[in-house]
């Protein structure tokens, strides 16, 4: 599997995470022994959930690994996240009992039929995971689970609670888990301790900080690793002298996002536009990304600066360094630029294989009411109802 940090040779080590790594190591060991495990990593933005999930994936290279990332804009697309997770496994559908196989085929638009019962869909995913795990233990990793569409979240929670003797691990990362993930085993990820926080801050600041200023910044970020690494970037000693102000969790997230916006500003126009295409394309499909980029006249050279900055990795999947890079890029772009990117993505999306996502891109590209787009959305709603 491609790592979210594949291009970043500058990725810092996991400091101060010995207890969290031990929990994840135990989970992988249990799966290797033929047991099932589930876990929710909970914590604020930037606290290190994604880094821990990457550590988990790197530690489980001998397992079959599938992964999904919840995307806020896809929360209304039924089964969108489940499709990310199960897409690589659909060649095993033939092993499922006929009713379960038919339910999955309808849910993923592979065949027509009446809306399948959600319980049957859950059983089908359970059977699919078990079939894959017969070949090799399976690890399912879902980041940004707070943005799962409701049907995917309910289905995955159903599966996680019913895995018994199958060697399957299901691990979620979420800022605040939705109702469907509550009452599952949970590990709260908190800020790193002062010594590790100071070391992270020192790695991000290339000049000597006054000890009082350093301690104030550590206290204000509450040991949030991404804040310690990103907020000081590009600031001078005098600018850091006042700290960041007293920040709550929401304000801290906003400040981190602003720091990413500052890093985006000096990039070339084509590089920023490529990042915007990636931000607007939630699936992480590199072929779709480049088809849309080609329609906008963006060539492969545009990816170099984004990869050098450690903001984006393009391999088997398109991945951002952190979800806040995606949101920073999308929210800072001009409305007309977002519409142009969504139109290019709609034109690059196969109308037969993925009509619903194409309709969504067309809607996002519309500058005002559009009868043809409205008709596409109506058809998409009908398909969603048919899938249950």
C-alpha positions in Angstrom: 0.0 0.0 0.0 1.1 3.6 -0.6 2.0 5.5 2.5 0.5 9.0 3.1 4.1 10.1 3.8 5.8 8.3 0.9 7.6 11.4 -0.5 8.5 13.0 2.7 12.0 12.1 3.6 11.7 14.8 6.3 9.0 12.9 8.2 9.9 13.2 11.9 10.0 10.0 14.1 7.1 9.2 16.3 8.2 10.9 19.5 6.5 10.2 22.8 4.2 7.5 21.4 5.5 4.4 23.2 2.2 3.5 24.8 0.2 4.0 21.7 2.6 2.0 19.6 2.4 -0.8 22.1 -1.4 -0.9 21.8 -1.1 -1.0 18.0 1.6 -3.7 18.1 -0.6 -5.8 20.4 -3.5 -5.4 17.9 -1.4 -6.6 15.0 0.0 -9.5 17.0 -3.5 -10.6 17.9 -4.6 -10.5 14.2 -1.5 -12.5 13.3 -2.6 -15.1 15.9 -6.0 -15.5 14.1 -8.0 -13.2 16.4 -10.2 -10.2 15.4 -9.6 -6.8 16.8 -11.2 -3.3 16.4 -10.1 0.0 17.7 -10.9 3.7 17.4 -8.1 6.3 17.7 -9.8 9.5 19.0 -8.2 12.9 19.2 -8.2 16.5 17.9 -6.9 17.5 14.5 -3.1 17.2 14.2 -2.7 15.2 17.4 -1.0 12.3 15.6 -3.8 9.9 14.6 -2.7 9.7 11.0 0.9 9.2 11.9 -0.1 6.3 14.2 -2.2 4.7 11.5 0.8 5.0 9.1 2.9 3.3 11.8 0.3 0.6 12.1 0.3 0.0 8.3 4.1 -0.1 8.2 4.2 -2.6 11.0 1.7 -4.9 9.2 3.4 -5.3 5.8 2.8 -9.1 6.0 -1.0 -8.5 6.1 -3.5 -7.7 3.4 -4.2 -4.0 4.0 -7.1 -2.0 2.7 -7.8 1.6 3.7 -10.2 4.4 3.3 -10.3 8.1 4.2 -13.5 9.9 5.1 -14.0 13.1 3.1 -16.4 15.7 4.3 -17.8 16.5 0.9 -18.7 12.8 0.4 -20.8 12.4 3.5 -24.0 12.5 1.5 -22.9 9.8 -0.9 -24.2 6.5 0.4 -21.6 3.7 0.8 -18.9 6.0 -0.7 -16.3 5.2 2.0 -17.2 1.5 2.0 -16.5 1.5 -1.7 -13.0 2.9 -1.0 -12.4 0.1 1.5 -13.9 -2.8 -0.4 -13.0 -1.8 -4.0 -9.8 -3.8 -4.0 -11.5 -6.9 -2.6 -14.5 -7.1 -5.0 -12.8 -9.8 -7.1 -13.7 -12.2 -4.2 -17.5 -11.6 -4.5 -18.0 -14.9 -6.2 -17.2 -16.6 -2.9 -20.2 -15.0 -1.1 -23.6 -16.6 -0.8 -25.8 -15.5 -3.6 -28.1 -13.1 -1.6 -25.0 -11.4 -0.1 -23.2 -11.2 -3.4 -26.3 -9.7 -5.1 -26.6 -7.1 -2.3 -23.0 -6.0 -2.7 -23.4 -5.8 -6.5 -26.4 -3.6 -6.1 -24.8 -1.4 -3.5 -21.7 -0.8 -5.7 -23.7 -0.3 -8.9 -22.5 -3.5 -10.5 -26.0 -4.8 -11.2 -29.6 -3.6 -10.9 -32.2 -4.8 -8.4 -34.4 -3.9 -5.5 -32.9 -2.0 -2.6 -31.0 -4.5 -0.5 -31.5 -4.8 3.3 -28.7 -3.1 5.2 -28.4 -6.1 7.5 -27.7 -8.2 4.4 -25.1 -5.7 3.2 -23.4 -5.9 6.6 -23.4 -9.6 6.4 -21.9 -9.5 2.9 -19.0 -7.2 4.0 -18.5 -9.5 7.0 -18.3 -12.5 4.7 -16.1 -10.7 2.3 -13.6 -9.8 5.0 -13.6 -13.4 6.3 -13.0 -14.7 2.8 -10.0 -12.4 2.3 -8.6 -13.3 5.7 -8.6 -17.0 4.8 -5.8 -16.2 2.4 -3.9 -13.8 4.7 -4.8 -11.8 7.8 -6.6 -8.6 6.9 -6.1 -5.0 8.3 -8.7 -2.4 7.5 -7.7 1.2 8.3 -10.2 4.1 8.1 -8.8 7.6 8.7 -11.0 10.7 9.3 -13.9 8.4 10.3 -15.8 11.5 11.6 -16.5 12.1 7.9 -17.8 8.7 6.9 -21.1 8.6 5.2 -23.7 7.2 7.5 -24.3 4.0 5.7 -20.6 3.1 5.5 -20.1 4.0 9.2 -23.0 1.8 10.3 -21.9 -1.1 8.1 -18.3 -1.0 9.3 -19.4 -0.8 12.9 -21.7 -3.7 12.4 -18.8 -5.8 10.9 -16.4 -4.7 13.7 -18.8 -5.8 16.4 -19.4 -9.2 14.8 -15.9 -10.4 13.8 -15.1 -13.4 16.0 -12.4 -15.9 15.2 -11.4 -14.3 11.9 -7.9 -12.7 11.6 -9.2 -9.3 10.8 -8.3 -5.9 12.4 -10.4 -2.8 11.8 -8.9 0.5 13.1 -10.5 3.9 12.8 -9.1 7.4 13.3 -11.5 10.1 14.2 -11.6 13.5 15.8 -14.9 12.7 17.5 -16.4 9.3 16.5 -20.0 9.3 15.3 -22.8 7.5 17.2 -22.2 4.3 15.2 -18.6 4.0 16.5 -19.3 4.6 20.1 -19.0 1.7 22.6 -16.2 0.3 20.5 -12.7 -0.1 22.0 -11.1 3.3 22.0 -7.7 4.9 22.5 -7.6 8.6 23.1 -4.5 10.2 21.5 -3.3 13.2 23.4 -0.5 15.7 23.0 3.1 14.6 23.5 4.9 15.3 26.8 7.0 18.4 27.3 10.4 16.9 26.4 9.2 15.4 23.2 7.2 18.5 22.4 10.3 20.7 22.8 12.3 18.3 20.5 9.6 18.5 17.8 9.5 22.3 18.1 13.3 22.5 17.8 13.2 20.4 14.7 10.8 22.9 13.0 12.6 26.1 14.1 16.0 26.8 12.6 17.1 29.4 15.2 17.5 29.4 18.9 14.3 30.1 20.8 14.2 31.9 24.2 13.4 29.2 26.8 10.4 31.1 28.0 9.0 31.5 24.5 9.6 27.8 23.8 7.8 26.7 26.9 4.9 29.1 26.2 4.5 27.7 22.6 4.6 24.1 24.0 1.9 25.0 26.5 -0.3 26.8 24.1 -0.2 23.9 21.5 -0.8 21.4 24.3 1.8 19.1 22.8 -0.1 18.8 19.5 2.6 17.5 17.1 1.3 18.9 13.9 0.9 22.4 15.5 4.4 22.2 16.8 5.8 21.3 13.4 3.7 23.6 11.2 2.8 26.7 13.1 6.3 28.1 13.5 7.2 27.4 9.8 8.2 30.6 8.0 8.0 32.8 11.2 10.8 34.9 12.6 12.1 34.9 16.1 10.3 38.2 16.8 7.1 36.9 15.4 7.3 33.8 17.6 8.2 35.9 20.7 4.5 36.4 21.6 3.6 32.7 21.2 0.4 31.8 19.4 -2.1 33.3 21.9 -4.4 31.1 24.0 -5.8 28.6 21.6 -8.8 26.3 22.0 -9.0 23.1 20.0 -11.0 24.7 17.2 -8.8 27.8 17.0 -5.7 25.5 17.0 -7.1 23.6 14.0 -7.8 26.9 12.2 -4.2 28.1 12.9 -2.7 24.9 11.5 -4.8 25.2 8.4 -3.7 28.8 8.0 -0.1 27.6 8.2 -0.7 25.3 5.3 -2.2 28.1 3.3 1.0 30.1 3.8 3.0 27.2 2.4 0.7 27.1 -0.6 1.0 30.7 -1.5 4.5 30.7 -3.0 3.9 27.7 -5.2 3.6 28.0 -8.9 0.0 28.4 -10.3 0.0 24.9 -12.0 1.1 23.3 -8.7 -1.6 25.0 -6.7 -4.2 24.0 -9.4 -3.0 20.4 -9.3 -3.4 20.5 -5.5 -6.9 21.9 -5.9 -7.8 19.0 -8.3 -6.5 16.5 -5.7 -8.4 18.3 -3.0 -11.7 18.2 -5.0 -11.2 14.5 -6.0 -12.0 12.5 -2.9 -11.2 9.0 -4.2 -7.5 9.4 -4.5 -7.4 7.9 -8.1 -4.2 9.1 -9.8 -5.5 8.3 -13.3 -8.6 10.4 -12.7 -6.4 13.2 -11.2 -4.2 13.3 -14.3 -7.1 13.1 -16.8 -8.7 16.1 -15.1 -5.3 17.9 -14.8 -4.8 17.3 -18.6 -8.1 19.0 -19.3 -6.9 22.0 -17.4 -3.5 22.1 -19.2 -1.5 20.9 -16.1 1.5 18.7 -16.8 3.3 16.2 -14.5 6.0 18.8 -13.7 3.4 20.5 -11.5 3.5 17.6 -9.0 7.2 18.1 -8.3 7.0 21.1 -6.0 4.0 19.7 -4.1 5.9 16.4 -3.5 9.1 18.3 -2.6 7.2 20.3 0.0 5.8 17.1 1.4 2.2 18.3 0.8 1.1 15.6 -1.6 2.2 12.1 -2.6 1.1 10.6 -6.0 1.7 6.8 -6.2 -0.8 4.0 -6.3 -3.1 6.5 -4.6 -3.1 10.3 -4.3 -2.6 11.2 -0.6 -2.2 14.5 1.3 0.3 14.9 4.1 -2.6 15.6 6.4 -6.4 16.2 5.8 -5.9 19.8 6.8 -3.8 20.3 3.7 -6.8 19.3 1.6 -9.2 21.6 3.4 -6.7 24.5 3.4 -6.2 24.1 -0.4 -9.9 23.8 -1.1 -11.2 26.6 1.2 -8.5 29.1 0.1 -9.2 28.7 -3.6 -11.4 31.2 -5.5 -14.9 30.0 -6.3 -14.3 30.2 -10.0 -11.2 28.0 -9.7 -13.1 25.4 -7.7 -15.9 25.3 -10.3 -13.4 24.9 -13.1 -11.7 22.0 -11.3 -15.0 20.2 -10.5 -16.0 20.6 -14.2 -12.7 19.0 -15.3 -13.3 16.2 -12.8 -16.8 15.7 -14.0 -15.6 15.4 -17.6 -12.9 13.0 -16.6 -15.2 10.7 -14.6 -16.7 7.8 -16.4 -20.5 8.4 -16.7 -21.2 4.7 -16.8 -18.9 3.5 -14.0 -19.3 6.4 -11.5 -22.4 8.4 -12.5 -23.2 9.6 -8.9 -19.8 11.2 -8.3 -19.9 12.7 -11.8 -23.3 14.3 -11.0 -21.8 15.6 -7.7 -18.9 17.3 -9.6 -21.3 18.8 -12.1 -23.4 20.3 -9.3 -20.3 21.7 -7.7 -19.2 23.2 -11.0 -22.5 24.9 -11.6 -22.5 28.7 -11.1 -26.3 28.8 -10.7 -29.5 26.7 -11.3 -29.0 24.3 -14.2 -31.7 22.1 -15.5 -29.4 19.4 -16.9 -27.4 19.2 -13.7 -30.6 19.0 -11.7 -31.7 16.1 -13.8 -28.4 14.3 -13.2 -28.8 14.8 -9.4 -32.4 13.5 -9.6 -31.1 10.4 -11.3 -28.4 10.0 -8.7 -31.0 10.3 -5.9 -33.0 7.5 -7.6 -29.9 5.3 -7.8 -29.2 6.0 -4.1 -32.8 4.9 -3.2 -32.4 1.8 -5.3 -29.3 0.9 -3.3 -31.2 1.4 -0.1 
